[in-house]
Each structure stands twice: as structure tokens, then as C-alpha cells.
Amino acid sequence: MEIFMDSVKVIGRIITILPFMLFITLYMGKRSIGELPVFDFLVILVLGAVVGADIADPNINHIHTIVAMIMIALLQKLIVYLKMKNRKLGKIMTFEPAVVIYNGQFLYEKMKKEKYAIDNILQMLRDKNVYNIEDVEIAIIEANGDLSVKMIPSKEGVTREDLKIEGETANFEIPIILDGEIQLDLLRWLNKNELWLEEMLAKRDITDVKTVFYGAYNRKGELFLSLKNGTNPDIPPIAH
């Protein structure tokens, strides 16, 4: 009988708490669900923990959960207000945007600082339908972890369809060097070997493959390289 009553209580809590949680979330605003900066992520995490505990444990006083949810929502609104009034506070409470590609070159030190592996960036670029790094003018990891990409002027705006040009075979890159490591399986798929790669690197005065952060071979037979020690002194400053 006690188990039955506890079950009824849990069902009642779900019926009452979920609509209230919806109201609280709508009150906090679209920003809390869409961008999820650091503080907003923590708010959603704590809110979920409070509601989960209330639903799972019939011994928790229901009114305490309601009070906790209201206080969380009010605190979130207060922090958002303070961040809007004080930009320095806003910068402290969230991540700064970071440029990870500039003028077709990976920024190795920036990526290492942001703890993003090259595989992560390549996947995020593919999500943006970008398959050639040299076509990227600038790529920025935003405060919410998303990747913003601006292509070089010749690669944006006009399409083949606009110019009534028949499509050609897609020219995409095959990564054969990732973070100084040769991708032997992809090299073999291209019917190439390590000796060929060493000769190609030697033509660029590169004697150690470990210095290459990213190397790719495209369907036009071109080898694209981005070095770990590459410098881009004119990287534009990016801020919130």
C-alpha cells in the first residue's frame, strides 16, 4: 500500500512540476535554451537536478522544490541583468570567442589553448559544408562552443547555379596528416606511400612530419599544409 501511495505521489508531482518547469524556463527566456553559455548551462543543470530529486523522492517537500525553482529563475534573471549592465562581469562569467583558422591556416596554439582537437574542428567544418581549409578566411569558436565560419570572398555569395554552370566533380580534401601523424590508410587509398609524402614535404623544405599540424590532398592533385609553428601576426581581435 505504501509503494502504491508513493507511486501516486510521484505521478502527481510529475503532473504538477513539469508545467511549472515549463513556465519557469519560458520566464528565463530563449537565451537560456538556445546559446547555453556557462552560467545558463549551470542554471539548467541545477534546475534539472532539483526537479529530478523532487520527482524521484516522495519524501521531499513539494513546496521546497517550488521555492527553489523560483529562486533559481530569479537569480538567473538577476545575473543576466548584471551582465548587461557590467560588461566586465559578463566576460568573467563566460568564455571568450577564439579564432582557430585564419587565412586558410589552423592556429595550433589557439586550438591547444581552447582544448579543441583537429578532429573536432574538421567535423564542425563539415557541419558547415566546408571541405577545403584554404577556402576559410576565418573560423571562430564562439562562447557557446559553436563554430562560426567566413569563407574567402571568391567562395561565398555566387553559386554555379547562379552562373548557369554545369557542376563538376566535388573537390574535397583527404586528410593525410593530422597533428603530425601520417594517416596511412588514407594515404594508401590515394595510391600513395610515405616516400611520396616525404618527397612532397621536402619540396616545401619540411624535413619532420611532426611539424605539420594538418596536411590534405585534394582531387586536383594539390597538397595543402598547415604547420604547427605557422604565424599569423595580423589575426583580428575577436570579443563579445
C-alpha positions as CSV (number, residue, x, y, z in Angstrom):
1,M,0.0,0.0,0.0
2,E,2.8,2.4,0.9
3,I,4.5,1.7,-2.5
4,F,1.2,2.4,-4.3
5,M,0.8,5.7,-2.4
6,D,4.4,6.7,-3.2
7,S,3.8,6.0,-6.9
8,V,0.6,8.1,-6.9
9,K,2.6,10.9,-5.2
10,V,5.4,10.7,-7.9
11,I,2.8,10.8,-10.7
12,G,1.1,13.8,-9.0
13,R,4.5,15.6,-8.8
14,I,5.2,15.0,-12.5
15,I,1.8,16.4,-13.4
16,T,2.3,19.5,-11.3
17,I,6.0,20.1,-11.6
18,L,6.5,19.8,-15.4
19,P,4.1,22.6,-16.4
20,F,5.7,24.8,-13.7
21,M,9.1,24.0,-15.0
22,L,7.9,25.0,-18.5
23,F,6.7,28.3,-17.1
24,I,10.0,28.9,-15.3
25,T,12.0,28.1,-18.4
26,L,9.9,30.4,-20.6
27,Y,10.3,33.1,-17.9
28,M,14.1,32.8,-18.0
29,G,14.0,33.3,-21.8
30,K,15.0,31.8,-25.1
31,R,18.7,32.6,-24.5
32,S,18.9,30.0,-21.7
33,I,17.9,27.2,-24.1
34,G,19.5,28.4,-27.3
35,E,23.0,29.6,-26.6
36,L,23.7,27.9,-23.3
37,P,26.7,30.0,-22.1
38,V,28.4,28.7,-19.0
39,F,26.2,30.2,-16.3
40,D,23.0,29.4,-18.2
41,F,24.2,25.8,-18.6
42,L,24.7,25.6,-14.8
43,V,21.3,27.0,-14.2
44,I,19.6,24.4,-16.4
45,L,21.7,21.7,-14.8
46,V,20.7,22.7,-11.3
47,L,17.1,23.2,-12.3
48,G,17.0,19.7,-13.7
49,A,18.6,18.2,-10.6
50,V,16.1,19.9,-8.3
51,V,13.1,18.8,-10.4
52,G,14.6,15.3,-10.7
53,A,15.1,14.9,-7.0
54,D,11.5,16.1,-6.3
55,I,10.0,13.6,-8.7
56,A,12.1,10.7,-7.6
57,D,11.9,11.1,-3.9
58,P,8.3,11.3,-2.4
59,N,9.8,12.4,0.9
60,I,11.0,15.7,-0.4
61,N,8.6,18.5,0.5
62,H,7.0,19.7,-2.8
63,I,6.8,23.3,-1.7
64,H,10.5,23.4,-1.2
65,T,11.1,22.4,-4.8
66,I,8.7,25.2,-6.0
67,V,10.6,27.8,-3.9
68,A,14.0,26.5,-5.2
69,M,12.8,26.8,-8.8
70,I,11.5,30.3,-8.3
71,M,14.8,31.4,-6.7
72,I,16.9,29.8,-9.5
73,A,14.8,31.7,-12.1
74,L,15.1,35.0,-10.2
75,L,18.9,34.5,-9.7
76,Q,19.3,33.8,-13.4
77,K,17.4,36.9,-14.3
78,L,19.5,39.0,-11.9
79,I,22.8,37.7,-13.3
80,V,21.7,38.4,-16.9
81,Y,20.7,41.9,-15.8
82,L,24.1,42.5,-14.1
83,K,26.0,41.1,-17.1
84,M,24.1,43.6,-19.4
85,K,25.0,46.4,-17.0
86,N,28.6,45.4,-16.4
87,R,30.5,44.1,-19.5
88,K,33.5,43.1,-17.4
89,L,31.3,40.8,-15.2
90,G,29.9,39.3,-18.4
91,K,33.3,38.5,-19.7
92,I,34.3,36.8,-16.4
93,M,31.2,34.6,-16.4
94,T,31.5,33.2,-19.9
95,F,34.1,32.0,-22.4
96,E,35.8,34.4,-24.9
97,P,35.5,33.7,-28.7
98,A,38.7,32.2,-30.1
99,V,40.0,32.3,-33.7
100,V,41.1,28.8,-34.7
101,I,41.6,29.3,-38.5
102,Y,42.8,32.4,-40.3
103,N,43.5,32.8,-44.0
104,G,43.3,29.1,-44.6
105,Q,45.7,28.1,-41.8
106,F,45.0,26.4,-38.5
107,L,46.1,28.3,-35.4
108,Y,47.7,25.4,-33.5
109,E,48.4,27.3,-30.3
110,K,44.9,28.7,-30.1
111,M,43.3,25.3,-30.6
112,K,45.6,23.8,-27.9
113,K,44.6,26.6,-25.5
114,E,40.9,26.0,-26.2
115,K,41.4,22.2,-25.9
116,Y,39.9,21.5,-29.3
117,A,41.4,18.6,-31.3
118,I,41.8,18.9,-35.0
119,D,39.2,16.1,-35.5
120,N,36.6,18.3,-33.6
121,I,37.3,21.3,-35.9
122,L,37.1,19.3,-39.1
123,Q,33.8,17.8,-38.0
124,M,32.4,21.2,-37.2
125,L,33.6,22.5,-40.6
126,R,31.9,19.6,-42.4
127,D,28.7,20.5,-40.5
128,K,29.0,23.9,-42.2
129,N,29.6,22.2,-45.6
130,V,33.3,23.3,-45.6
131,Y,35.6,20.7,-47.1
132,N,38.6,22.8,-48.0
133,I,40.5,24.6,-45.3
134,E,42.2,27.0,-47.6
135,D,38.8,28.4,-48.5
136,V,38.2,29.6,-45.0
137,E,39.1,33.2,-44.3
138,I,38.3,33.0,-40.6
139,A,36.7,30.5,-38.2
140,I,35.8,31.3,-34.7
141,I,34.8,29.1,-31.7
142,E,32.0,31.1,-30.1
143,A,31.3,31.3,-26.3
144,N,28.7,28.6,-26.6
145,G,31.1,26.2,-28.4
146,D,29.7,26.6,-31.8
147,L,31.9,27.3,-34.8
148,S,31.3,30.5,-37.0
149,V,32.9,30.3,-40.4
150,K,33.5,33.0,-43.0
151,M,34.7,31.9,-46.4
152,I,37.1,33.8,-48.6
153,P,35.2,36.3,-50.9
154,S,35.7,34.1,-54.0
155,K,34.0,31.2,-52.3
156,E,30.9,32.9,-51.0
157,G,27.8,34.5,-52.4
158,V,27.6,33.2,-56.0
159,T,26.9,29.6,-56.8
160,R,27.3,27.6,-60.0
161,E,23.5,27.6,-60.3
162,D,23.5,31.4,-60.3
163,L,26.0,31.4,-63.2
164,K,24.3,28.5,-65.0
165,I,27.5,26.5,-65.0
166,E,27.3,22.7,-65.1
167,G,28.5,21.1,-61.9
168,E,31.9,19.4,-61.7
169,T,33.2,16.5,-59.5
170,A,33.4,17.8,-55.9
171,N,36.8,18.9,-54.9
172,F,37.2,17.9,-51.3
173,E,40.3,17.3,-49.2
174,I,41.6,13.9,-48.0
175,P,43.4,14.5,-44.6
176,I,46.7,12.5,-44.8
177,I,48.4,14.3,-41.9
178,L,46.7,15.0,-38.6
179,D,48.6,16.6,-35.7
180,G,51.9,15.3,-37.0
181,E,50.7,11.8,-37.6
182,I,50.5,10.3,-41.1
183,Q,47.2,8.7,-41.9
184,L,48.5,5.6,-43.7
185,D,45.1,4.1,-44.5
186,L,44.0,7.3,-46.4
187,L,47.5,7.5,-48.0
188,R,47.0,4.0,-49.4
189,W,43.5,4.9,-50.5
190,L,45.1,7.6,-52.6
191,N,47.5,5.1,-54.0
192,K,50.4,7.0,-52.4
193,N,53.1,6.0,-49.9
194,E,55.3,7.5,-47.3
195,L,58.2,8.0,-49.7
196,W,56.0,10.1,-52.0
197,L,54.8,12.2,-49.0
198,E,58.4,12.7,-47.8
199,E,59.3,14.0,-51.3
200,M,56.3,16.3,-51.3
201,L,57.2,17.7,-47.9
202,A,60.9,18.1,-48.9
203,K,59.8,20.3,-51.8
204,R,58.3,22.6,-49.1
205,D,61.5,22.4,-47.0
206,I,59.8,20.3,-44.4
207,T,62.0,17.5,-43.0
208,D,59.9,16.5,-40.0
209,V,56.3,15.5,-40.4
210,K,55.7,16.2,-36.7
211,T,55.9,19.9,-37.6
212,V,52.8,19.6,-39.8
213,F,49.5,20.1,-38.0
214,Y,47.3,19.4,-40.9
215,G,48.0,18.0,-44.4
216,A,45.5,17.2,-47.1
217,Y,45.5,16.1,-50.7
218,N,42.6,17.1,-53.0
219,R,41.2,15.7,-56.2
220,K,43.1,18.3,-58.2
221,G,46.4,16.7,-57.0
222,E,47.3,19.6,-54.7
223,L,48.8,19.2,-51.3
224,F,47.7,21.6,-48.6
225,L,49.7,22.1,-45.4
226,S,49.1,23.9,-42.1
227,L,52.2,24.0,-39.8
228,K,52.3,24.0,-36.1
229,N,54.7,26.8,-36.0
230,G,52.9,28.9,-38.5
231,T,52.5,32.6,-37.6
232,N,49.6,35.0,-38.3
233,P,50.6,38.3,-36.7
234,D,47.6,40.1,-38.2
235,I,44.8,38.0,-36.6
236,P,41.9,40.3,-35.9
237,P,40.9,40.6,-32.2
238,I,37.5,39.0,-31.6
239,A,35.5,39.8,-28.5
240,H,31.9,39.5,-27.2
